[in-house]
Amino acid sequence: IVSPWMKNGRVTEYIQENPHVEVIQLAIHICQGAQFLHDQGVIHGDLNPDNILISDEGSALLADFGLARLSEADPWLSSLHSNGGDAGGTTRWMAPELCPDDDMEPATKSTTETDIWALGCIFV
């Protein structure tokens, strides 16, 4: 995947450098991006501030789809091959069910719910 250069960089630095920015509007953009992905049957799997870029117009855009996968909720989508989605990502924003247990059992796959958990962690 090739995307345009985002000169405004990541959301965290953008907010620090632009203290008067409408952070609620950025949060809405982030949620709309996640909702769009989920509506298309895509699980991001690694939502965190480093993977949210700011466009030239000041909109928040989701990036880094290396761990993204297709949802298994849709039979058509689940029939397609998807390499991503195994537990992984950035621990600080990872839902508890994605972390291995004491026996180091494999964690579950990312879901829309684990993406929502990550959004909550981002906004806190």
N, C-alpha and C positions, 0 to 999 in steps of 0.2 A: 504494500500500500504506500502510495506517495501522497503527501499532503503539502499544501503551501506553507511557507515559512511564517511562523507566528512571532513577529517582532516584539509583541508585548509579553511573550514568555508564559511562564506558569502562573496560575492563579494566586498563589501565596505571595510571590514577589510583586505581582501586579497590584495587589491590595496594599502591600507595604509602601510601594512607590506612589500610589494614588489613594491617599487616605480618605478622600471624599467620594470615592466610587460607591455606587449603589450595590452593596453586598447582597441585599435581598434579591435584586434583579439577577445578579450572578448565580445565586443559589437556585433561582427559578430556572435559569438556562441549564444548569447542571441537571436538575431534576427532569426537565423536558428532554434533555439528551438521553438520560437513562431510560425514561419512559419510551422514547422512540425506539431505542435498541430492543427493549423488552417487547414492545408491540410487534417488532419484526422477528421475534424469536431468538434474539441474540443476548447472551449473558456476557457482560464485560469481563468480570473475574478479577479485576485489579484496579478498582476505582480508588484513587487517592489523589491528593493535591498535585503531585508531580505529573499526573496524567490528565490534568485539566489545563488547557491552554486558552489564551485570550486572543481573540481575533483582532484585526485592525479596527473593527467597529466597536470593540469592547464587549463582545459576546463570549461567554464561556463555552468551550468546545471540548468534548471528550477525545482523548488520544490513547495511544498504546494499546492495541488490540491483540497483543501477543498471547494473552491467556483467554481471550474471548472464545466462546463456543456457542453452538446452536442449542436452543432449548429442546429438552426431551418431551416437553408438554405437547408439542405438535408432532403427530405421527409422520407427516411428510418431512419435516425438518430433521427428525431423529433418524430418518433413513439416509440422510446425507452424512458424509464423512466429516468429522471434526477432530482436529488434533488437540485443541486447547481444552481448558476447563478442569483439568485435574487440579487438586488443591495446590495452591501456589499463590503468589502475589506478595504484597507487602504486609508483614505481620501486624503492624500497628492498626491497619484498617481491615483486618481479616476477621470475619465472623467466627465465634468460638467453635462452631461445628466444623470449620475447615482446618482447625489445628489438630495435629495427631494427639491421640490419648497417651497415657503412661506406657502402654504396651507398644507404642509407635505404630498402631494400626493405621492403615491409610485413611486419610481424611476423605470426607465426601466431596462431591463435585460442587463447583460454584453454581448458585441458583439466582433467580431474581431476588429472593429474600436475602441472600448474602450480599448482593449488590446494594440492596436497600440498607443493610447494616453498615456497609462501607460509607454510604452517603451520610448516614447519621454521624458516623465518626468524623467525617470531613467537616460537617457543620458545627460540631462541638468544638 
